[in-house]
Amino acid sequence: MTGDNELELVGLAAEIAREAGELARQRRREGVHLAATKTTLADIVTDADREVEALIRSRLADARPDDGFLGEESDAEVGRSGITWVVDPIDGTVNYAAGIPAYNVSIAAVRGTADPETWNTLAGAVFAPALGELFTAARGHGAWLDETRLQVTTDTPAGALLATGFGYDPSTHDGDIATVRRVMPIARDLRRMGAAALDLAYVAAGRLDGYFERGLKPWDFAAGALLVREAGGAVSRFDTATPRPMIIAGGLSVHARLLEILDTETR
Ligand code: LIP
């Protein structure tokens, strides 16, 4: 397969995400083995993370050998086709290791290199195997949960149901809690599910009104951000010159409120 037809790319992403998600689920049933810790003791990688990424990488290379690749668990590769795949093999790794079903395989195809400041996302798939849900989006063709078209929420009369997350570095938690404190006046409640791609998919599905989190990696949000935009929402990323850029996402009014509260850069 060549070219950058969005519908072809999302079909490939969905097919591989399903196969990879079923492998992750099988390995979960067999028992999860911790392979290593990364930036901190809390930042873990399992054998399954590595095995699932290897499967995804192999399937993509077979189908599109000239494309680039950026994954959480293996070396980046610059391609020749102008398309780069941005992959989180198991997003929600701590949930996965603990037996919490809120984990997913996140696969996105972008035009350009794996730089979120310059890439143009063409297709994305987020598959949650334990929950049996496949979220997909192709640029210009809407966002979908299986066969159902998705739409972000537009009105939050009781306040916004928001989600966020915290980094693996305990020294960042005070600042993240302070951010939560600033946001709570517009919230009805807060969820912390531990899987950014699911948080973003749930914003696209209207299950959440908004989401914000500092310190995400490109593979955490590449597919989920397209889901939100294709569902009529907005996604912004700022503080990009800092070690922990902020991502915010939501329906247009909640996104605007979060931007007003959190993007001190523009004030
Ligand atoms: C996780 C994100 C989550 C964030 C965690 C971690 P991982 O990704 O999905 O939102 O709070 O710190 O970054 O490490 O499970 O792929």
Residues whose N, C-alpha, C, O or C-beta is under 5 A from the ligand:
A	BS01	LIP	I90 D91 G92 T93 V94 G165 F166 G167 Y168 G194 A195 A196 A197 D220
